[in-house]
């Protein structure tokens, strides 16, 4: 799985319309992530932002969402990230 390029802002706990709870961190970039499908404004956790599913470019696992608005950022699921090898 890819690791994000910067340290996250504080993590957010978010619940989707199906009741699934995610703990996400926000990142300005996420090398290795690919966006799939259209961007939606419905059910966005961040007012004024559209979201698009973000997956691992290698294994295709769902890693979070790419948010589009005044600025663009990734909301990545904490439990699905790994530390970068330095």
N, C-alpha and C positions, 0 to 999 in steps of 0.2 A: 504494500500500500504506500502511496506517496505521503510525504510529510509536508506540512505547510511551510511557507517561506518566512513567516514572521511569528512572533509570539502573539497569542490570542489576547483580545480584550477579555474582561471577565466572562465566564461562561454564562449562558442563558439556559433555563429550563423551559422547553416549549412542548406543547401538546397539540397533535394534529387532530382533525375532525373525527378520526376513528378512535381517539383516546390514547394513542401511542405517545409516550413521553420520550423526548430526546433532550440530551444535554449537549449543547452546541457551543463552539467557540467561533468567533468571527475573525476572518483573515482577509487581508487585502489581495493575496495571491495564493494559489494552491497548485504549484507545478505537479503535473501528473494527473490532475483532474480533467475530465472532459464533461461538457454539458450535453444533456440529451433531452429531446422533446422541446415543446414550446415553453415560453415563460408565461406564468399565470399571476394574476393579481388577487384572485380569490384565496382566502385563508392565509394570507401572508402574515407572518409573525412581526413584520416590520412595516409600519404604516408608510404608504407611498412607494413601496418596493414590490416588484414582481419577482417571482422565484422560478427557478429552473433546476431540475434534478442534476446533481453532480456525482459522477461515478469515477472510479479508478480507471485510468486509461489502460492499465495492464490487465487486471482481473475482472473489470466491469462491476465490482461491488459498489453498492450505493454508499457514498461517503457523506452526503449532505446536499446542500443546495447552493446555487449561485444566485445572489440577489442583485437585481438591476433597479436602479433609481437614480437619485441625485449623484450618488457614488455607487460603485459596484464592489461587492465583497462576497466572500464565501462563508456560509454557516456550515461548519463541519462537525459531524457527530464525534464527540470526544472518544467514545469506546471503539471507534473504528480507525483511529489514527495511530501511527507508530512514530517513534522518535527517529530523526534523521541520523544516519551514520556519518560521523565526522572523521 
